[in-house]
Amino acid sequence: MTVLKCGPWSQGPVQLQTLALLAGFDLATLGPCSAEFVHLVVEAQKLAFADREAWYGDPQFVDVPLAHLLSAPYTESRQALIGTEASYALRPGSVPGRTTPWVDREAAARALAPVDSAAGEPTLARLGAVGGDTCHLDVIDAHGNMVSATPSGGWLQSSPAIPGLGFPLGTRAQMFWLREDHPNGLAPGKRPRSTLSPSLALRDGVGWMAYGTPGGDQQDQWSVVFLLRMLHHGLSIQQAIDAPAFHCRHWPSSFWPRAARPGQIVLEERFGPEVTASLRARGHDVLVGPAWSEGRLSAALREGGMLKAGANPRGMQGYAVGR
């Protein structure tokens, strides 16, 4: 299996880092909705997203040590940090010969402050809403050509279209830090580190699946859990989308006011009280959400001469179509 992601001008490589970290654990022996599975995935994501905060930026402007971050020795050293208890620390890794860039360790304090309810990225128009934002689509044609795309305009929905060009000004500059010493610091002509993160997967070098989701920082959380449940637990494409989902809010958000909630996991209530209690016993700060509230996934795959697709039932806005 080969997973293809956008480069470190997006958050895409965190999915690769998460998968590399989890390759050191026997996930197939764990239930796909077990506390042990959730714990391992979340602890791996904490390490991967900490590296996102420290190292990711437009590689046309900064030297992102991606080969090192994905290397076997580095991954093994990071796997050793995954314990049986929840970590509350933001722990980016070190790179030989490099000073680890600044990371926002004050984000947790901002999580306690009052926040405008409109802050962050609106990822869909819920029932009764009049506007929307990020969407995702996956397409496979009869020849096996695949597309995975996550279009979005950011939250500044008043961004005007330019006469004569036919498209609006980009609003993703909201993702930059106003620090010249940071890989994701604002600079002319530079791409901001976007959360938009479509995915492709190959089997034996041949296109197998296109998948993804809206959701800001949650995109590479929901997507990796979806993929793991298919690969390690034998779930079908629709079963993996429908299964109870979760996300972590441990690291600084990519969106203003960039708050973090160290150790916090948001679970759909369908996990049940036993899983919730077990995670809390491991030290996680667990917030239980509505039964069908996590994830906006869709996917399409080609397998055994068949084309298959699945779409998210949450919010009643996902569609899977074949012809």
N, C-alpha and C positions, 0 to 999 in steps of 0.2 A: 504494500500500500504506500502510495506517495501522495502527500497533501501539498497542494500549491496555494500559496498566499501572496498577497501584495507585499511590497517591501516595507522597510521601517519608517517610511514617510506615512504609513498607516500603522494601526496597531496589529496588523495581520500576523507578524511573527510571534506574538504571544501565544497563538494557538499552536504553532510549531514547538515553541519552548515547553508549553504545557504537555503536549503529546510526548516529547522527549523525556520529560521528567517522569511521567506516568508509565513509560515503558519499563521502568525498573520495578513495577509492582504487578502482581497477578490479579488483574481486575476481573478476570473471568470467574474467579472464585467468590466474588462479592456480588450480592444482589444489586441490580441496577437502580433500586430505590432504597438501598440500605444506608444506614448512618455511616458505615465504614467507607462506602463508595463516595458519598458526598464529602466526607472529611478529606479523603485523599485528593480528590479533584480540587477542592477549595484551597488546600494547603499548597498544591502545585501552582495553582493560579496566582496565589499571593506572591510567590517568587517570580513568576513570569511577568506579572504586571509591575512589580517593583523594578525589574529591568527595563520595562517600557518607559517608566517614569524617568529613569536615569540615563538611558542610552539612545532611545529612538529619536530620529529626526530625519530630515531630508538628506539622503546620502549624496546628493549633488553639492551639498554645503558642508556636511560634517562627516567624519569618518566613523561610521557606526560599526562596532566590532561584532557584526552578526555571525561571522564564521566562528568566532570564539564563543558567543552566547549559545550556539547550537552544537558545539563540539562535545564529544563524549566525555573528556576529562572534566570540563566545566559542569556538564549536566550531572555527572556522578557526584561532584562536590556539593552541588545544590540539592540533590536527592537526600543527602545525609542530613539536611536541615528539616526534613519532613518528619515530624515526630507523632506521637499519639495524642498530643494536646494541641489545641488551637494556638496559633501564633498571633500576637497582637503587635508585632514589629513590622516596619516597612524595611525590607532587607534586600536592596539591590546588590548584585554581585560585583566583584572587582575584576579588572582586566589588567594583565601584566603590563607595566610601563605606562599605565594611564591613571589619572586621578579620577575617582568616581565623581561624576557631576552632582551638583546640588539636587536634592529631591525635597518635595514639600512635606515637611514633618509637622506643619501647623494645620494641616487640612482637617484633622480630627476636631480641633477647637472650633472650626467654622461650622462643623456639623451640628453644634449645639446652638448656633445663632439662628434667629428667625430668617427664613428664606422665602423669597417671592415664589408663590406656587407655580409661576410660569417659567421658573429657571430650568435649565437643562434642555434636552432635545425631545420635542414631541415626536413619537415614532409611529403613530397611526392616528387616524380620526376615529374615535370611538363612537358608538351608536349615539346619535343625537348631536354630535359635534359638527361644526361647519368647516373645519380646516384640518389639514393633515401635513405630514412631512415625509420622513424616510420610508421607503418601500424596498422590497427585494423581489427579484425574479430569477428563475432558473429555466433554461430552455435547452432541449436536445432535439435536433432534427433527425430525419430518417437516415442520414449519413453518419450520425454519431457526433456531429459538431456540437459543442457545448458552450453555453454562456452562463456565467453567474455574475449578477450585477446588483449593487445596492445604491441606487440613486438617492440623493438627498440634497436639500438646499440649506441645511442648518436651521436654526430657530428664527433667524431674522427674515420673516416671511414677507417683509415689505421691500426686499432687495429688488431694485428696479431693473427691468429689461433695457438693454442698450439699443437705441434705434440703429437700424442698419446691420446689427449683429444677430439679433433674435434670441439672445440668452441673457440672463441676469448676471449681475456681479456676484462673485463667489462670497459666501458668508463663513467659510471654514476658518478664516483668520482668527475666529474666536478660540481656536484650539492652541494658538501660540502662547508661550510664556514671554513676558516683556523683560527678558534677561539675555544679554548678549553672550553670557558664558554657558548657556544651556543648549544642548543639541536641538531642542525644539523652540529656541528663541526666535523672535520675529526678525526677519530680514527681507529686503527687497527681492522679489522673484522666487522666494523660497516656498515650498509646499508645507503647510501645517501638518502636524501629525494627526491624521484623521482617524476617527473611530470606525469609519466605513470599511467593511471587511468581508467581501464575498470569498467563497471557497470553491476549489475544485479538488477532486480526488481521482487518482489513477490506480488501476490494479494491473500489475505486471506491465506498467508503462502505457496502458491503454485507458482512455477516458472512461471513468466509471460513474461518477456522480458530481453534480453541481448542487451546492447548498448554501444556505445563509439565512440572515434575518435582519430586520431593523433592530434598534435597541441601544445605540450609543455604546457605552462600556460593556454592556451585556452581550454584544454580538459574539465575541469569541469565547464567552462563557457558555451560552446556550448552544452554540454550534458544536463545541468540543464535546459536551455531554451527549448531544444527539449522535455524533459520530461514534463515540465510545460504546454507546448502548447497541448500536448496530454491529460493530466489529467484535465486541467482547461478550455480548449477551444474546446475539442472534435476533434482535428485534427487527421487524420490517420497517420500511421507511415511515409508514404512518404510525406504527406503534411507538417508534422512537420520538416522533413529534408529539404524540398525545401523552406520553409518559409524564408523570409529575416532574416539574422542573424547578430550578433554583438559581440564584445568583448571589455573588458576594459583593460587599460594599467596602472592603477593607482598605483599598488604596484611594488616592485622590481622584475625584471625578475629572473627566476631561472637560466638563462644562462648568461655567460659573455657577456658584461661587467655589467650585473645586473642593467640595467637602469630602471627607472620608469618615467612615464609621468602622474603625479597626475591629476585626473579629466578627463583624455582623454578616449573617447569612439570611437571605429572604427565601423562605420555602413556600411552595403551594401547600395548602392544608391537607391535600390528598396524601402526603407522606405519612400522616398519622401521628398520634401523640407519642408512640414509642420511639420513632425516629427522632422526633423533636427532643425528647428527654435525653436520648443517648448523645445527641450532638451537644446539648447543653452540659452534659456530664463531662464532655471532652473540653469544655471551656468556651464553646462558640456562643456568641450572642445571636440567638435565633429569633427572627421576626417571621411570624406565620401570616401569609397572605391568602387571598381568596383561592378557591379550588382550581380555577382556570385563569390564572393571571400572569404566568411567566412564559415568555417566549413568543416569537412571531415567525417561527421557522417555516421554510418551504424547501423542497428538494426535488430533484429529478435524477434518475439513474438509468443506465443501460446495462442489462444483465441477461445473459443467455438468449440474446436476440430479442428480448422484450424491453420496451421502454416503460418505466414506472415513475410515478410522481406522488407526492404527498404534500398536504398543506395544513397550516395551523387552523384549528377550529376556534381558538380564542379570539374574541372580538368579532367573529363572523365576517372576517375580511379576507381570508385566505382561499385560494382556488387552485385545484389541480385539474388540468385539462389535457386530454389526449385526442388525437385525430389521425 
